[in-house]
Amino acid sequence: MIERETVARRIEAWLRHVITLDELVDWAERALMDEEFPEGDAVLPVVVARLGTADIREFGLTWDDCENLLAQLGYTAHVDISAA
């Protein structure tokens, strides 16, 4: 069963450059086909489907998109900047 936290952590991993966009998209596509979504959660499959289209030029995935998707999941994004 896929959970909102799992999806939020995947978005976070992409924003932190831990995974590539292709890896995020592949994960989302597999999740749509293989995972079960909590009954009554209409938001979660929509967010995962959106992530699955992020490799299409017309859709892409911006910081604003990520903030919006995270907000739909009940999360917020924050930026930390530190010296290199």
Contacts in CASP RR format, 6 or more apart in sequence:
PFRMAT RR
TARGET T0000
AUTHOR 0000-0000-0000
METHOD contacts of the structure
MODEL  1
MIERETVARRIEAWLRHVITLDELVDWAERALMDEEFPEGDAVLPVVVAR
LGTADIREFGLTWDDCENLLAQLGYTAHVDISAA
1 35 0 8 1.000
1 36 0 8 1.000
1 37 0 8 1.000
1 38 0 8 1.000
2 31 0 8 1.000
2 35 0 8 1.000
2 36 0 8 1.000
2 37 0 8 1.000
2 38 0 8 1.000
2 44 0 8 1.000
2 48 0 8 1.000
3 38 0 8 1.000
4 41 0 8 1.000
4 44 0 8 1.000
4 73 0 8 1.000
4 74 0 8 1.000
4 75 0 8 1.000
7 44 0 8 1.000
7 47 0 8 1.000
7 48 0 8 1.000
7 51 0 8 1.000
7 73 0 8 1.000
8 70 0 8 1.000
8 73 0 8 1.000
8 74 0 8 1.000
8 75 0 8 1.000
10 19 0 8 1.000
10 24 0 8 1.000
10 27 0 8 1.000
10 28 0 8 1.000
10 51 0 8 1.000
11 24 0 8 1.000
11 51 0 8 1.000
11 66 0 8 1.000
11 69 0 8 1.000
11 70 0 8 1.000
12 77 0 8 1.000
13 19 0 8 1.000
13 24 0 8 1.000
14 20 0 8 1.000
14 21 0 8 1.000
14 23 0 8 1.000
14 24 0 8 1.000
14 61 0 8 1.000
14 66 0 8 1.000
15 63 0 8 1.000
15 66 0 8 1.000
15 77 0 8 1.000
19 27 0 8 1.000
21 54 0 8 1.000
21 55 0 8 1.000
21 61 0 8 1.000
22 55 0 8 1.000
24 51 0 8 1.000
24 52 0 8 1.000
24 54 0 8 1.000
24 61 0 8 1.000
25 51 0 8 1.000
25 52 0 8 1.000
25 53 0 8 1.000
25 54 0 8 1.000
25 55 0 8 1.000
27 51 0 8 1.000
28 48 0 8 1.000
28 49 0 8 1.000
28 51 0 8 1.000
28 52 0 8 1.000
28 54 0 8 1.000
29 52 0 8 1.000
31 48 0 8 1.000
32 45 0 8 1.000
32 48 0 8 1.000
32 49 0 8 1.000
32 52 0 8 1.000
37 44 0 8 1.000
37 45 0 8 1.000
37 48 0 8 1.000
38 44 0 8 1.000
43 72 0 8 1.000
43 73 0 8 1.000
44 73 0 8 1.000
46 72 0 8 1.000
47 69 0 8 1.000
47 72 0 8 1.000
47 73 0 8 1.000
50 59 0 8 1.000
50 65 0 8 1.000
50 69 0 8 1.000
51 61 0 8 1.000
51 69 0 8 1.000
53 59 0 8 1.000
53 60 0 8 1.000
54 60 0 8 1.000
54 61 0 8 1.000
63 77 0 8 1.000
66 77 0 8 1.000
67 76 0 8 1.000
67 77 0 8 1.000
70 76 0 8 1.000
70 77 0 8 1.000
END
